[in-house]
Amino acid sequence: MDNGRNALPPGSQPYPAYQIPAGPNTTLSPTEEDEGLDLRALLSVLWRRRYVILGTALFIYLLAFIYQIQLTPRYTASTLLTLQFRSEAVVDIQAVVSGLSANESVIQTEIEVISSRRLISQVVDQLNLTRDPEFNPALRDESSLLQLIDPRTYLSSDWLMALGLQEPPEPLSEAEREQRQRAAVIGRVSSALRVSSPRMTYTIEIAFESENRQTAARLANTLAQAYLDDQLEAKFEATQRATDWLSIRITELRQRVVAAERAVQAYREEHSIIESGGQGTISEQQLSKLNTDLVAAKTQLADAKARYRQIQTSGPADIGALGEVMSAPMIRRLSEQETDIRRKAAELSERYGSRHPEVINVRTELRDIRRTISTEIDKIAKSVKNEVELAQARVAGLSATLQELQTKKVELEGSRIELRELEREAESSRLLLETFVNRFKEVSTQDGLQKPDARILSEAQPGDQTFPNSRRSLIIALILSLGAGIGLAFLLEKLDNGYRTPEQLERALRMRGLGMVPKLNTLKLRGRTPSQYVLKKPASSYGEALRTVYTAITHASASGNRPKRLLVTSSLSGEGKTTFCLSMARLLALAGNNRILLLEADLRRGRIHKTLYSNDAAAEVPPISDYLTGEVTDWRHCVHTEPDSGLDLITASGKVEHPQTLLQSENMQRLLHEATDSYDLIIIDTPPLLAVADALVLTRYVDAAILLVQWESTPRDAVKSSLDLMRKAHAPEGGVVLTQVDVKKHAYYGYGDYASYYGRYGTYYTN
C-alpha cells in the first residue's frame, strides 16, 4: 500500500459523491400532492380503521339501545279547535268583546293564551294532577337502570351541593311547599303540551304527551274546554262590567237632561220666546208672512205702473196691442162694431163711390164708434191709475210694519244666543242619554247570546305511542355512531405520528422510498437474531425485502453505476439500523458474486463485535478505533471475515474519545479510498442523527446516505429533523427505508403495497 499516493488533504473529498436520482414519486408537485388526498385515500383510511369504526359504532349503538329500552313510553293525544271568524248576527249590535280577526298574529296570540300558565293551572286543579306521580316526582319511586348509571345517585346531598348539582334546602312552610310543588307540576304539564296551528288554516291543535293514553286524551280535552270556557267567561265579565257602568251613566245623564230642559223653558218664558208649531217664534212667523206680502204688493205695484205707462204712451192705432184695454167687454164690442162698419164702408165705397150718401153715413157712424172707444179707454186709464195709487199705499204700509218687526227681531236675537246654547246643551244631553239607553238595551240583550270564538272540531282519543320512536332513534343512533367511529378513525389517523408506507415518506419528505423490511417474530427467530436468520433463510420474505431495498438502490441511477459507499443512519436509536446493515451485508456476501465490507462507524456504542462474535479469533481482531488512532498501521488488520457468509467486517469497540475527530481524520479517508478499490460495496453503520453528528461527518465521503425509519414508531418530527440535518450537510440522499414492519398489521391496514402481499405468497419464500 502506498500511503503517499492514497493520502488526502484534510477536509477533501476523495471521489465525487454518488447522488441517487429522485424517482418519479420523490418530488411531488403541489397538484400531485393535492391529488393524493382523493377519494381513494379517504377510503383507504376507512378501511385501515375499519375495526375502530365498527367497534366504536357498535359500542355507541349498544349504549343507545340500552338507553332506549330503559325509557318510559309516552303517548300523544290531540284535540283540534277551529276559530270562528264568521259572526252569527242574531241581533244587529256590536258586541262588548268583539270577535277574532282572521290574521296570523291573532292565531299566534290565541296559541299563547292556550299555553298560558293560567289555563294550565285550571287544568291542574280540575284533574288534581298534583296527586299524579307522573307530574309530581315527589310521589314517584324511581329505580330504573338510568338511575343506577347516574353518578348523582351515589353522591350524598353535601357532595351534590358542593358540585352545584343540587340547591341547598330552604326552610319552607307547608303552604309554601305545596305552592312550589304545584308550580313544578304546572311547569311539567306545560312541557308536555304542544300547541300549533297548521299553515293556511284557522285551526289550532292541542296535543299532550303522557305516560298514559287516557291521561293524554283527558289533558287535551280538558284544556280545550277550559279555553272555550275562558272565552265565554271573559265575554260575560266584560258584558257585566259594561252593564253596570252604563246603568250609572244613564242615571247621571237623566238628571242632566231634566235640568237642561228646565233651564231652556225658564229662559223662554223670561224673554217671551214662544215657539208655534215647530215653525219658529210668532214674531218670526209674522215677519216671514209680512215679507211675503210686501214682495207680492211690490210686484202688484210694478205691474200696475207698467200697464198705466203702456196705456198712456199708446195711441188709438195701438189700441189692439193693449191687453189691458182689449180685456174690457165694452172695448171688445165696440172694436167688433168698428170692424163691421169699416168693412161695410169699404163695400159701399167700392159699389157707389166715396161721395155716396150711404158711404158718408157709414163714415159718420165709424167716427162715433171711435169716439166711444176713446172715451172707454180714458175710463180704463183712470182705473189703472187708481190701482197704481192703491198699490203704492199698500207697499208703504207693509214696509212700515216690516221695519217695526225687524226692530223687534234684533232685540230678540241677543236673547236667542244664550237660548240656543241652552238648547244645544239640552239636546246633547238628550242624545247622549238616548245612546246610552240604547247601548244598555243592546248589552242586556247580549247576556244570553254570547258564544266562544272557537269550537271543538274533534276531541282527543287515547293517544298513540310517540316516544320513543324506536326505528327513528335506532337509525339516528346508528348514523351518529358510525359518524363517531369515522370521526375517531380520522382523528387517530391525524394523531398517528409515524410512517407506514414509503409513499407517506415520499409525500412528506420529498425523498425516495426504497422499501420496507419486515419484523421477524420470535416464532421465526427461535432465539436467533435477524442477521443470523437471514443466513439460514436467505430466500425468506425477510431476505427478499432486503434484496428489494438493495435493488432499489442499485437501479436508481440512470447510468447504471452502483453506489459503492453506502452510509446507513437513523433518527433515533433502536430503529434496527445495525440489524439492517448486518443482515443486508451478510445476504449480499452470501450470494458470492460481490465483495462486501461492513464498517461499523459508531465509535461510541459499537455493538457488532460484542453481540455477534464471542470466539477468541474474533476478539483478537482490533477495532477500527485502533487504526484511526494509529495503534494499527493498516486498516486490513482490523478486517474480520465471517466463515459462514464470507462477509468482511470492521467493528468498533465503543470506548473512544473524540469520535468525530477520528471519523474525519486522514486515516478514515484513506480507509474508504482504499476499500473502494477492494470491495464492490461498503456499508457504513453510523450513530443516530439526532443523538450525535458523527454520521454527518461521513456523508461527504460516501456515495449515498440511507435513512432508516422504524415503521409506525419513529416520530415524524424526528424524521423531518434528521432529513433537515442531512440536507444542510449536503449529504447524498439515497432514500428512506421502513424497518421492523409488522406485516400482518400492515396488511390489516390495507395499504395495498407489496408488503401487504407477503403473507399471500408464502410458497415463494423459505420461512
C-alpha positions in Angstrom: 0.0 0.0 0.0 1.4 3.4 -1.0 0.4 5.7 1.8 1.8 8.7 0.0 -0.4 8.0 -3.1 -3.5 7.5 -1.1 -3.0 10.3 1.4 -5.7 13.0 1.0 -5.6 16.5 2.5 -7.9 17.1 5.5 -11.4 18.1 4.5 -11.1 17.0 0.9 -13.5 14.5 -0.8 -11.7 11.6 -2.5 -14.4 11.0 -5.0 -17.5 12.8 -6.2 -20.5 12.0 -4.1 -22.7 9.4 -5.8 -26.1 11.1 -5.9 -29.1 8.7 -6.4 -31.5 10.5 -8.6 -35.0 11.0 -7.3 -37.6 8.6 -8.5 -40.9 9.7 -10.1 -42.6 9.9 -6.8 -39.8 11.6 -4.9 -40.6 15.2 -5.7 -44.3 15.9 -6.0 -45.8 19.0 -7.3 -48.5 20.7 -5.3 -51.0 19.4 -7.7 -49.9 15.9 -7.3 -49.8 16.2 -3.6 -53.4 17.6 -3.6 -54.4 14.7 -5.9 -53.1 12.3 -3.2 -55.9 13.5 -1.0 -58.6 11.9 -3.1 -61.5 9.6 -2.5 -59.2 6.5 -2.7 -57.1 7.9 0.1 -60.2 8.6 2.3 -61.5 5.1 1.6 -58.1 3.7 2.5 -58.2 5.4 5.9 -61.7 4.0 6.5 -60.5 0.5 5.5 -57.4 0.7 7.7 -59.5 1.9 10.7 -62.5 -0.3 9.9 -62.4 -2.2 13.2 -62.1 1.1 15.1 -65.1 2.4 13.3 -67.1 -0.8 13.7 -66.1 -1.1 17.4 -67.0 2.5 18.2 -70.3 2.3 16.2 -71.2 -1.0 18.0 -70.4 0.4 21.4 -72.3 3.6 20.9 -75.2 1.8 19.3 -75.4 -0.6 22.2 -75.4 2.3 24.7 -78.2 3.9 22.7 -80.2 0.7 22.6 -79.8 0.1 26.3 -80.8 3.7 27.0 -83.8 3.4 24.7 -85.2 0.3 26.3 -85.0 2.0 29.7 -87.1 4.9 28.5 -90.7 5.1 29.6 -93.1 5.0 26.6 -95.1 8.2 26.1 -98.3 8.7 24.2 -99.7 11.8 22.5 -103.3 12.7 22.1 -104.5 15.9 20.4 -107.7 18.0 20.2 -108.5 20.1 17.2 -110.1 23.5 17.5 -111.3 25.9 14.8 -111.5 29.7 15.3 -114.8 31.3 14.5 -114.2 34.2 12.1 -117.7 34.3 10.7 -120.1 36.1 13.1 -123.7 34.9 13.6 -125.7 38.2 13.7 -128.8 37.2 15.8 -129.2 40.9 16.6 -127.6 43.8 14.7 -125.5 45.1 17.5 -121.8 45.4 18.2 -120.6 43.0 20.9 -118.9 44.3 24.0 -116.0 42.0 23.3 -115.5 41.8 19.5 -114.8 38.6 17.7 -111.4 37.5 16.4 -110.0 38.9 13.2 -108.6 36.5 10.5 -104.9 37.1 10.6 -101.8 35.1 11.7 -101.0 37.3 14.6 -104.4 36.7 16.2 -103.9 32.9 15.8 -100.5 33.1 17.4 -102.0 35.2 20.3 -104.6 32.5 20.9 -101.9 29.9 20.9 -100.1 31.8 23.6 -103.4 32.1 25.6 -103.9 28.3 25.4 -100.3 27.7 26.5 -100.5 30.2 29.4 -99.9 29.0 32.9 -103.3 30.4 34.0 -105.2 27.9 31.8 -102.8 25.1 32.6 -103.2 25.8 36.3 -107.0 25.4 35.9 -106.4 22.0 34.2 -104.0 21.0 37.0 -106.6 21.9 39.7 -109.5 20.3 37.7 -107.7 17.0 37.2 -105.9 17.1 40.5 -102.6 16.5 38.8 -100.6 17.4 42.0 -101.6 13.9 43.1 -100.4 12.2 39.9 -96.9 10.7 40.2 -96.3 11.3 36.5 -96.3 15.1 37.0 -95.2 15.2 40.7 -91.8 13.4 41.0 -92.1 13.6 44.8 -94.7 10.8 44.6 -92.7 8.7 42.3 -90.3 5.8 43.3 -87.7 5.6 40.6 -85.4 2.6 40.4 -84.6 2.4 36.7 -81.3 1.5 35.1 -80.8 5.1 34.1 -80.8 6.0 37.7 -78.4 3.2 38.5 -75.9 4.5 36.0 -76.4 8.1 37.1 -73.4 9.1 39.2 -75.5 11.5 41.2 -77.4 8.6 42.7 -74.3 7.6 44.6 -73.3 11.0 45.9 -74.6 12.5 49.1 -76.5 15.7 49.3 -73.4 17.5 50.6 -71.4 16.5 47.6 -74.2 17.4 45.2 -74.5 20.8 46.7 -70.7 21.3 46.7 -70.6 20.4 43.0 -73.5 22.7 42.2 -75.8 19.8 41.1 -78.3 20.4 43.9 -79.6 23.5 45.6 -79.4 23.7 49.4 -82.7 23.1 51.1 -84.7 26.1 52.2 -86.9 26.1 55.3 -90.5 26.2 53.9 -93.9 26.2 55.5 -96.4 23.7 54.4 -98.3 26.2 52.3 -95.1 27.4 50.6 -94.1 23.8 49.9 -97.4 23.0 48.3 -97.3 26.2 46.3 -93.8 25.3 44.9 -95.0 21.7 44.3 -98.0 23.0 42.4 -95.8 25.4 40.4 -93.5 22.5 39.5 -96.4 20.4 38.3 -97.7 23.2 36.2 -94.3 23.5 34.6 -94.2 19.8 33.8 -97.6 19.9 32.3 -96.6 22.9 30.2 -93.5 21.0 29.0 -95.8 18.1 27.9 -98.1 20.5 26.0 -97.7 21.3 22.3 -100.0 23.9 20.7 -99.7 24.5 17.0 -101.6 25.8 14.0 -101.2 24.2 10.6 -100.3 26.7 7.9 -103.0 28.2 5.7 -105.7 27.1 8.2 -107.7 28.6 11.1 -107.4 25.6 13.3 -105.4 25.0 16.5 -104.1 21.6 17.6 -103.7 21.0 21.3 -101.5 17.9 21.9 -100.4 16.4 25.2 -97.8 13.8 25.8 -98.2 11.5 28.7 -97.1 8.1 30.0 -100.8 7.0 29.9 -103.0 7.0 26.8 -106.1 8.1 28.7 -104.3 10.8 30.6 -103.0 12.4 27.4 -106.6 12.5 25.9 -108.1 13.8 29.1 -105.5 16.6 29.4 -106.1 17.7 25.8 -109.9 17.7 26.1 -109.8 19.5 29.4 -107.5 22.2 28.2 -109.6 22.8 25.1 -112.8 23.1 27.2 -111.1 25.4 29.6 -110.1 27.6 26.7 -113.7 27.8 25.5 -115.0 28.5 29.0 -112.3 31.2 29.5 -113.5 32.9 26.3 -117.2 32.9 27.5 -116.2 34.0 31.0 -114.2 36.9 29.6 -117.2 38.0 27.5 -119.6 37.6 30.3 -117.4 39.6 32.7 -116.9 42.3 30.1 -120.7 42.5 29.5 -121.4 42.7 33.2 -118.9 45.5 33.7 -120.4 47.4 30.7 -123.9 46.9 32.0 -123.1 48.2 35.5 -121.2 51.2 34.1 -124.0 52.1 31.6 -126.6 52.0 34.5 -124.6 54.5 36.5 -124.1 56.8 33.5 -127.8 56.7 32.4 -128.9 57.8 35.8 -126.5 60.7 35.7 -127.5 61.7 32.2 -131.2 61.7 33.0 -130.6 64.2 35.8 -128.6 66.3 33.4 -131.3 66.2 30.7 -134.0 67.3 33.1 -132.0 70.2 34.4 -131.1 71.4 30.9 -134.7 71.3 29.6 -135.9 73.2 32.7 -133.3 75.9 32.1 -134.5 76.3 28.4 -138.1 76.6 29.3 -137.4 79.2 32.0 -135.4 81.3 29.7 -138.1 81.2 27.0 -140.7 82.4 29.5 -138.4 85.1 30.8 -137.7 86.5 27.3 -141.2 85.7 25.7 -139.6 83.4 23.2 -142.7 81.4 22.2 -142.5 78.7 19.5 -145.5 77.9 17.3 -145.9 74.6 15.7 -142.3 74.0 15.2 -142.1 77.0 12.7 -140.1 79.3 15.0 -141.5 82.1 17.2 -144.7 84.1 16.4 -142.6 87.2 15.6 -140.6 85.2 13.2 -143.7 83.8 11.5 -145.2 87.3 11.3 -142.0 88.7 9.8 -141.9 85.9 7.3 -145.6 86.5 6.3 -145.1 90.3 6.1 -142.0 89.8 3.9 -144.1 87.6 1.6 -147.0 90.2 1.5 -144.6 93.1 0.8 -143.0 91.2 -2.0 -146.4 90.5 -3.5 -147.5 94.1 -3.1 -144.4 95.4 -4.7 -144.9 93.0 -7.6 -148.5 94.2 -7.9 -147.5 97.9 -7.9 -144.8 97.3 -10.5 -147.4 95.5 -12.7 -149.9 98.4 -12.4 -147.3 101.0 -13.2 -146.3 99.1 -16.3 -149.9 98.8 -17.5 -150.6 102.5 -16.8 -147.4 103.6 -18.7 -148.4 101.4 -21.6 -151.9 102.9 -21.8 -150.5 106.5 -21.6 -147.9 106.0 -24.3 -150.1 104.1 -26.7 -152.3 105.9 -29.3 -155.6 104.9 -31.0 -153.7 103.0 -33.6 -152.1 100.7 -30.8 -155.4 100.0 -29.1 -155.4 96.4 -30.3 -152.0 95.8 -28.8 -153.1 96.8 -25.3 -154.0 93.7 -23.4 -155.5 95.7 -20.6 -157.9 97.6 -23.0 -158.8 94.6 -25.0 -159.7 92.6 -22.0 -162.6 95.1 -21.3 -166.0 93.7 -22.6 -167.2 97.1 -23.8 -164.0 97.7 -25.8 -164.3 94.3 -27.4 -167.9 95.0 -28.6 -167.0 98.5 -29.9 -164.0 97.0 -31.7 -166.2 94.4 -33.3 -168.7 97.0 -34.4 -165.9 99.2 -35.8 -164.6 96.3 -37.8 -168.1 95.6 -39.2 -168.6 99.3 -40.1 -165.2 99.6 -41.8 -166.0 96.5 -43.9 -169.4 97.9 -44.8 -167.8 101.3 -45.7 -165.3 99.6 -47.9 -168.0 97.7 -49.7 -170.2 100.8 -50.3 -167.3 102.9 -51.5 -166.4 100.2 -54.0 -170.0 100.0 -55.1 -171.2 103.6 -55.0 -168.1 105.7 -54.7 -166.8 107.8 -51.9 -169.4 110.5 -52.2 -172.5 108.4 -52.0 -174.7 109.3 -49.0 -174.7 105.8 -47.6 -170.9 105.9 -47.7 -170.9 109.2 -45.9 -173.4 107.9 -43.2 -171.3 104.9 -42.6 -168.2 107.0 -42.1 -170.1 109.2 -39.7 -171.1 106.1 -37.8 -167.5 104.9 -37.7 -166.3 108.2 -36.2 -169.0 108.0 -33.5 -167.8 104.5 -32.5 -164.2 105.6 -32.4 -165.1 108.5 -30.1 -166.9 106.0 -27.9 -163.8 103.7 -27.8 -161.6 106.7 -26.8 -164.0 107.5 -24.0 -163.9 104.0 -22.7 -160.0 103.9 -22.9 -159.9 107.0 -20.8 -162.0 105.3 -18.2 -159.8 102.3 -18.2 -156.7 104.5 -17.8 -158.2 106.2 -14.8 -159.0 102.8 -13.3 -155.4 101.6 -13.7 -154.1 104.9 -12.2 -156.3 104.3 -9.2 -154.9 100.8 -8.9 -151.3 102.1 -9.0 -152.1 104.6 -6.2 -153.7 101.8 -4.1 -150.7 99.5 -4.6 -148.3 102.3 -3.6 -150.3 102.9 -0.4 -150.2 99.2 0.4 -146.4 98.9 -0.2 -145.8 101.8 2.1 -147.9 100.3 4.9 -146.3 96.9 4.6 -142.8 98.5 4.6 -143.5 100.4 7.8 -144.9 97.3 9.6 -141.9 95.2 8.4 -139.5 97.8 9.8 -141.2 97.6 13.1 -141.0 93.8 13.2 -137.3 93.8 12.2 -136.5 96.1 15.0 -138.2 93.7 17.5 -136.3 90.7 15.9 -133.0 92.4 16.5 -133.9 92.7 20.1 -134.8 89.0 20.3 -131.7 87.8 18.6 -129.5 88.8 21.6 -131.7 86.7 23.8 -131.7 83.7 21.5 -127.9 83.3 21.5 -128.0 82.2 25.1 -131.2 80.3 24.4 -129.5 78.3 21.6 -126.6 77.5 23.9 -129.0 76.1 26.5 -130.9 74.2 23.8 -127.7 72.6 22.4 -126.6 71.5 25.9 -130.1 70.1 26.5 -130.0 68.4 23.1 -126.5 66.9 23.5 -127.5 65.5 27.0 -130.7 64.1 25.5 -128.8 62.4 22.6 -126.2 61.0 24.9 -128.9 59.7 27.2 -130.6 58.0 24.2 -127.3 56.5 23.1 -126.6 55.1 26.5 -130.1 53.8 26.9 -129.9 52.0 23.5 -126.5 50.6 24.3 -127.7 49.4 27.7 -130.6 47.6 26.0 -128.1 46.0 23.5 -125.7 44.9 26.2 -128.5 43.5 28.2 -129.7 41.6 25.2 -126.2 40.0 24.7 -126.2 38.2 28.0 -127.9 35.2 26.5 -126.3 35.4 23.1 -122.6 35.2 23.9 -120.6 32.4 22.2 -116.9 31.4 22.3 -114.7 32.4 19.4 -113.7 28.8 18.8 -115.3 25.4 18.7 -114.0 21.9 19.0 -113.8 20.0 15.7 -112.6 16.7 17.1 -112.0 15.6 20.7 -108.8 13.8 21.7 -108.9 10.0 21.8 -106.5 7.7 23.7 -103.2 8.6 22.1 -100.7 6.5 20.1 -97.1 6.0 21.3 -94.9 8.8 20.0 -91.9 8.4 22.3 -89.5 6.7 22.0 -89.6 6.2 18.2 -87.6 3.1 18.2 -87.0 2.9 14.4 -86.0 6.5 14.0 -84.0 6.6 17.3 -82.0 3.5 16.3 -81.4 4.7 12.8 -80.2 8.1 14.2 -78.1 6.2 16.8 -76.6 4.1 14.0 -75.8 7.1 11.9 -74.3 9.0 14.8 -72.3 6.0 16.0 -70.9 5.5 12.5 -70.2 9.2 12.3 -68.4 9.0 15.7 -66.5 5.9 14.6 -65.4 7.6 11.3 -64.5 10.8 13.2 -62.4 8.7 15.7 -60.8 6.9 12.8 -59.7 10.2 11.1 -58.7 11.6 14.5 -56.4 8.6 15.1 -55.1 8.9 11.6 -54.4 12.5 12.2 -52.8 11.8 15.6 -50.7 9.0 14.1 -47.2 10.2 14.4 -45.4 7.5 12.5 -44.9 6.4 8.9 -46.4 3.2 7.5 -45.7 3.3 3.8 -42.9 4.6 1.5 -45.5 6.7 -0.2 -46.1 8.6 3.0 -42.4 9.2 3.3 -42.1 10.4 -0.2 -45.0 12.9 0.1 -43.9 14.2 3.4 -40.1 14.2 3.0 -39.6 14.6 -0.8 -37.2 11.7 -0.6 -37.3 8.4 -2.4 -38.8 5.4 -0.6 -36.6 2.4 -1.1 -38.7 -0.3 0.5 -39.8 -1.9 3.7 -38.1 -4.6 5.9 -40.5 -6.8 7.8 -40.1 -7.5 11.5 -39.4 -11.1 12.4 -41.4 -12.6 15.3 -39.9 -14.8 18.0 -41.6 -17.9 16.4 -39.5 -17.5 13.3 -36.3 -16.4 15.0 -36.3 -19.2 17.6 -33.7 -17.4 19.7 -31.7 -16.2 16.7 -31.0 -12.6 15.6 -32.4 -11.4 12.3 -28.9 -11.3 10.9 -28.4 -15.0 11.8 -31.9 -15.8 10.5 -31.0 -14.4 7.0 -28.0 -16.7 6.9 -30.2 -19.7 7.5 -33.2 -18.4 5.4 -31.8 -16.3 2.6 -34.9 -17.0 0.5 -37.3 -15.9 3.2 -39.6 -12.9 2.9 -37.1 -11.0 5.2 -34.3 -11.7 2.8 -36.4 -10.8 -0.2 -37.3 -7.5 1.4 -33.6 -6.7 1.8 -33.0 -7.6 -1.8 -35.8 -5.3 -2.8 -34.2 -2.4 -0.9 -30.8 -3.1 -2.5 -32.3 -3.4 -5.9 -34.0 0.0 -5.5 -30.6 1.5 -4.5 -28.6 -0.1 -7.4 -31.2 0.7 -10.1 -31.8 4.3 -9.0 -29.1 5.6 -11.4 -30.0 6.1 -15.0 -26.3 5.5 -15.9 -26.4 2.1 -14.2 -23.5 2.9 -11.8 -24.0 1.4 -8.4 -23.1 3.2 -5.2 -20.1 1.6 -3.6 -20.0 3.5 -0.3 -23.4 3.3 1.4 -24.0 5.1 4.7 -26.8 3.9 6.8 -28.2 6.0 9.7 -31.4 6.7 11.5 -33.1 9.4 13.6 -33.2 7.6 16.9 -31.6 4.6 18.4 -33.4 1.3 18.3 -34.8 1.6 14.8 -32.9 -1.5 13.6 -30.0 0.2 11.9 -27.3 -2.2 12.9 -29.5 -5.2 12.3 -30.4 -3.9 8.8 -26.7 -3.3 7.9 -25.5 -6.7 9.2 -28.4 -8.6 7.6 -28.1 -6.9 4.2 -24.3 -7.3 4.2 -24.5 -11.0 5.1 -27.2 -11.6 2.5 -25.2 -9.9 -0.3 -22.0 -11.6 0.8 -23.7 -14.9 0.9 -24.6 -14.6 -2.8 -20.9 -14.8 -3.5 -20.8 -12.5 -6.5 -19.9 -9.4 -4.6 -17.2 -8.5 -2.1 -19.0 -6.8 0.8 -17.4 -4.8 3.6 -19.5 -3.8 6.7 -17.9 -0.9 8.5 -19.2 -0.1 12.0 -18.6 3.7 12.3 -20.4 4.0 15.7 -17.4 4.7 17.8 -19.5 5.5 20.8 -21.7 2.4 21.2 -20.4 -0.3 18.8 -22.4 -3.4 19.2 -21.5 -5.8 16.4 -18.3 -7.1 18.0 -20.0 -7.7 21.3 -23.2 -9.2 20.1 -22.1 -11.3 17.2 -18.6 -12.6 18.0 -17.7 -14.3 21.1 -14.9 -16.6 19.9 -11.3 -15.8 20.6 -10.3 -15.3 17.0 -12.8 -12.5 16.6 -11.8 -11.0 19.9 -8.2 -10.7 18.6 -9.3 -8.5 15.7 -8.6 -4.9 16.6 -11.4 -2.4 16.3 -11.4 0.4 13.8 -10.6 2.9 16.5 -7.1 1.3 16.8 -6.4 2.1 13.2 -7.9 5.6 13.4 -5.7 6.4 16.5 -2.6 5.0 14.8 -2.2 1.9 17.0 -2.7 -0.2 13.9 -0.9 0.9 10.8 -3.0 -1.0 8.2 -6.8 -1.0 8.3 -6.8 -4.5 6.8 -5.6 -5.8 10.2 -9.0 -4.7 11.5 -10.9 -6.7 9.0 -12.7 -9.9 10.2 -14.1 -12.3 7.6 -17.1 -14.4 8.6 -16.7 -18.1 7.6 -20.4 -18.7 7.1 -21.1 -15.8 4.8 -17.7 -14.6 3.6 -18.6 -11.0 4.8 -15.8 -8.8 5.8 -16.4 -6.7 8.9 -14.6 -3.8 10.6 -16.2 -3.3 14.1 -15.9 -0.6 16.7 -15.1 -1.0 20.4 -17.3 1.8 21.6 -14.7 3.2 24.0 -13.3 6.1 22.1 -12.9 9.8 23.0 -13.4 12.5 20.3 -15.1 10.2 17.8 -15.8 13.0 15.3 -12.2 13.9 15.1 -11.3 10.3 14.3 -14.1 9.9 11.7 -12.8 12.9 9.7 -9.2 12.0 10.1 -6.9 11.2 7.2 -6.8 7.5 8.2 -10.6 7.3 7.8 -10.4 8.9 4.4 -7.6 6.5 3.4 -9.6 3.5 4.6 -12.6 4.5 2.5 -10.5 5.3 -0.5 -8.6 2.0 -0.5 -11.6 -0.1 0.5 -13.5 1.3 -2.5 -10.9 -0.3 -4.8 -11.0 -3.6 -2.9 -14.8 -4.1 -2.4 -17.9 -3.9 -4.5 -20.0 -2.4 -1.7 -19.1 -0.7 1.6 -21.9 -0.5 4.1 -21.2 2.0 6.9 -23.2 1.7 10.1 -23.4 5.1 11.8 -24.9 6.5 15.0 -28.4 8.1 15.1 -28.5 11.6 13.6 -30.5 13.3 16.4 -28.2 11.8 19.1 -24.8 12.8 17.7 -23.4 14.4 14.5 -21.0 11.5 13.7 -23.0 10.4 10.6 -23.0 13.9 9.2 -19.2 13.9 9.2 -19.0 10.8 7.0 -21.7 11.9 4.5 -19.0 13.8 2.5 -17.1 10.6 1.9 -20.0 8.3 0.7 -22.0 7.8 -2.5 -25.4 7.6 -0.8 -26.9 8.1 2.6 -29.8 5.8 3.6 -32.2 7.0 6.4 -33.9 4.2 8.3 -37.3 4.9 9.8 -39.0 2.4 12.2 -42.4 1.5 10.9 -45.3 3.2 12.9 -42.8 4.2 15.7 -40.4 6.9 14.7 -42.0 10.3 15.2 -42.5 12.3 12.1 -40.9 15.4 13.5 -37.8 13.4 14.3 -37.6 12.1 10.8 -38.0 15.6 9.3 -35.4 17.0 11.7 -32.9 14.3 10.6 -33.6 14.9 7.0 -33.0 18.6 7.5 -29.6 17.9 9.1 -28.6 15.7 6.2 -29.7 18.3 3.6 -27.9 21.1 5.5 -24.7 18.9 5.4 -25.3 18.3 1.6 -25.4 14.6 2.2 -26.1 12.5 -1.0 -29.6 11.3 -0.4 -30.0 7.7 -1.2 -33.6 7.2 0.1 -35.6 6.1 3.1 -36.2 2.5 4.3 -39.0 1.5 6.7 -37.8 -1.1 9.2 -39.4 -3.5 11.6 -42.7 -3.6 9.6 -45.4 -5.7 11.2 -46.5 -7.5 8.0 -49.8 -8.7 9.4 -50.8 -5.4 10.8 -49.6 -3.7 7.7 -51.8 -6.0 5.6 -54.7 -5.4 8.0 -54.4 -1.7 7.4 -54.9 -2.4 3.7 -52.3 -0.2 2.1 -52.2 -2.3 -1.0 -48.4 -2.2 -1.5 -46.1 -5.2 -2.0 -45.6 -5.6 1.8 -49.3 -6.4 2.1 -48.9 -9.5 -0.1 -46.0 -11.2 1.7 -48.5 -13.4 3.5 -50.2 -14.5 0.3 -47.1 -15.7 -1.5 -45.6 -17.8 1.3 -44.8 -20.5 -1.2 -42.3 -18.2 -2.8 -40.3 -17.8 0.4 -38.4 -20.2 2.6 -39.8 -19.2 6.0 
